[in-house]
């Protein structure tokens, strides 16, 4: 091997190595598997069963559907969210253990490191979410191949966005305790106000409803969830652009949801690369 080859490694090969490291680390830590997919399933069963008699939602053809079915898409995104948290917290651990410093002094570009970390987290998140998606058949959610492929694509994009967001936050922190506090303060409200529990209200007669409606409308996760819900529950062609209004609630269309989700992923990945390009205290031994 020549000195030139050593000085200029393939950035994509380096990204794949970091991605594979994240997957191997995950598979060796059984508690992460239980925490990432077990807790969302418990939430789904508890909230779905407990709130079925409280909330009445309209499903396909205007028929009432159980809250377990309505809450199903939200649980998919919750799995992606939890996996993003667990995957990006390793950045702080790698810095404290010295592994991150060895990556930073290597000749690979910083975006390659970000790509490897983000891809690793995304693969883990989407893999777990797809396993849960198949459980939908046991609660009466039937999907064809087109629906499965469409939801898979949306999960990949939103996984990239959320993992990049986690990377961007973790890169700026030195302690896992502070990272968890910020994640609970930011990402959990993003999920709760995405339409996982209730859709966007259009009846904004009070100031509180107006604020809630605007916060949910500006939340990028709302559009990923709206697109998944449209695809998952539409017997015929779902709404693709402006969305649909049912009673006092509004649901984003598939096209709008996919567009916003892609923009969110691009912006967050760019921010993660920009943050990784800046040297901070603790990056060097």
N, C-alpha and C positions, 0 to 999 in steps of 0.2 A: 504494500500500500504506500503510495507516495505521500509526501508531506502536504501536497495540495489537497489530496482527498481527505487527509486528517483535518486540515484547516477548514474545509468547506463540506461538512456533512449534509446529507439530505434532510432538509427541515421537516418533510412529511414523514420520513422514517423515524425521526426523533419524536415527532408528535404521536405517532402510532405506538412507540415504546412507552411514552408517558401514559397514553390511553390504556394500553394493556396493563400497565402497573396498577392503575386505578381499579381495573376489573379484577385482577388477581387479589389485590388487597381487600376488595369488597367480599369476594368469595371466601376468603380466609377468616373473615370476621362475621361469624354467624349472627351475632347480636345486631349488626347493622341490617341484615336481611329481615330479621323479625321487626326491628324498629321502623324500617322504611315502608314495609307493606302491611305489617300486622296492625299498627295503630290506625292507619286510614280505614282498614276493613272493620275494625272495632267501631270507629266513628260512624261508618256507613250503617252498620247493623243497629247501633244504639239510636242514632238520630233518625234513621229511616223507619225503624219500628216505633220509636217513641213519639215521633211527630206526624205519623200517618193520620192519626185521628184529629190532629190540630189544624194541619194545613190541607187544603184541597186544591190540587193542581189539575189543569186541563191537559190531557194527552192527545194522542192521535184521534182525529175525528171528533174532538170536543169531549171525549169521554174522560171521566175522572181517572187519574192514575195515582198509585201510592207514592208516598214521599220517598220510599226506598228507590223507586225507579227514577224519580226526579233528581234525587241526590246522587245518583250513580255517576254522571259526568263530573260533578264536583269532586267526588272521591278519586277519580282518575287524575285530576290535576293536583290533588293533595298528595298523591303518591309521588308525582313528579317533583312537587315542591319539597317534600321531605328528603328525597334522594339528592336534590340539589344542595340542600343544607349539609347533609352528611358528606357529600362528595367534595365540596369546596372548603369544608373545615380542615381538610387534610393540608391545605396550603399553609395554615398557621402551624400545624404539627411539623410539616416538612421544614419550615423555617427554623423552628426551635430545635429540631433534630440535626440540622446541618445539610439535609439533602437538597433543599432549595438553593443553597449557596453553591453547591457543586453544579447544579443545572445552570445557574446564572453565569458562572465563569466559563461554561462551555461555549463553543463558537456558533451555536444555533441561534437564530433570531428569537426575540421574545415572543412574537406572535405564534411561533411553533410550540412553545411551552404552553401558552394559553389554549391553543387549539387542542393539544393533547389532553389537558385537564378537562376542558369543556366537553370534548367528545367522549371521554371516559364517563363523566357524570351523566351525559345525555343517554348513552347506551344503557347504562344501569337503570336510569329512570324510565326510559321507554320500555325496556324489557319487563320490568315489574308491572308497569301500567298495562301492558298488553296481556299479561297473565291475568290481571284483575278484570280486564275487558272481557275476556272469555268467560268469566264467572257470570256475566250478564245473562247468559242463556238460562241460568238456573232461576232467574227472577223474571223471566218472560221477555227479555230484551233480545230480539232476533236481528242479526245483521247479515248482509250479504258480503261478497268479496270486495265490492266497490266501497261499501261503507267502512269495512275494516281497513282497507288501504288508505282511504281518506283520513280516517281518524289517526292512523299510524303516522301519516305525514304531518298532521297538525301537532301531534305529541312530540315529534322530533324537533319541530321548529320551536315550540314553546319550551321544550327541554333545553335547547341551546340558549334561549333567552334567559331562563331562570338560572341556569348554571353559570352563565356569563355574569349575571347580576350578583350571584353568590361569590364568584371569583373577584369581582370588582370590590365588593365589601370586605372580603377576607384579606385581600392584599393590603389593605390599609390598617389592619388590626394585628395586635401582638398576643392577644389572649383569646382562648376559646370561649371564656365566660362572656366577654364583651361581644363576641361574634353572635352567640346564641341570643343575647339580649336584643341586639339590633335586628336579627332575623325575626324574632318573635314580634318586634315592634313594627317591622316593615312587611315581611312576606306573609305572615298570617293574616293581617288585615287585607292585603291584596287578594288573598284567596277568599276570605269571608265576604268581601265586597265585590266579588266577581260574578255573582249570580249563582253561586253554589247552593245557597240556602233559599234565595228568593230572587226573582228577575228584577230588571231595572223598572222602577215605577214611573209611569207617565203622568199620574195625578200628583202634581206638585203644588197643591193648594196651600200647604204649610211650608214654612221656611226649612224645617228639618227634612221634609220630603224632597225639597228642591236641592238641598245640599247633598243628600244621599244619592239622588239621581245623577247629579253632576260628578260626584266622586266615582260612582260606578261606571259612568260613561267615559271618564278619563283613564280608568284603570285598564291597562293593556291586556291583563289576564281575562277580563270580561269578554273580549272578542274571541279569544281562543276557546273559552268555555261555550260561548254562544254558537260558534261554528260547529263544535262537537255535538252540542245538544240538537242543533238543526239536523245534522247528518244522522244522528242516532235515532231520533224519534220521527223522522219524516217518512211516511209511507210513499209519498210521491216526491217529485223534485222539490228540494227545500228552497227557501228564499236565499238568493245569492248576493244581492246588493244592499238595499236599504234595511233589510230585516223585516220583521213582522210585529204588529201590535195586537196583543190579545187582551181585551179588557183594559185594565189600568197598567199594563206592563208591556215592555218592549224587549225584543230579542234581536241581537245583531244577525245579519245575514251571513251566509258562508263566505261569499267573496269579500265582504268587508272584514269579517273576522280573520280570514287568512291573510289579507293584506296588512292589517294592523299587527298581527302576530309576527309576520316576516320582518316588518320594519322594527318591531321591538327587539327581535333577535339580532338584527344587524347592528342596531344602535348599542345594545348591551355588549356585544362581542367587541365592537370598536372601542368602547369605554374600557373594557377589560384589557385589551391590548395596549391602550394608551397608559393605563395605570401600571401595567407590568413594565412598560418602557422607562418608567421613572425609578431611579434608585432611592431606596428609603433606608432608614436605620434598621439594622438587623439583617439586611440582605447579604452582608459580607461577614466572613468569619474574622 
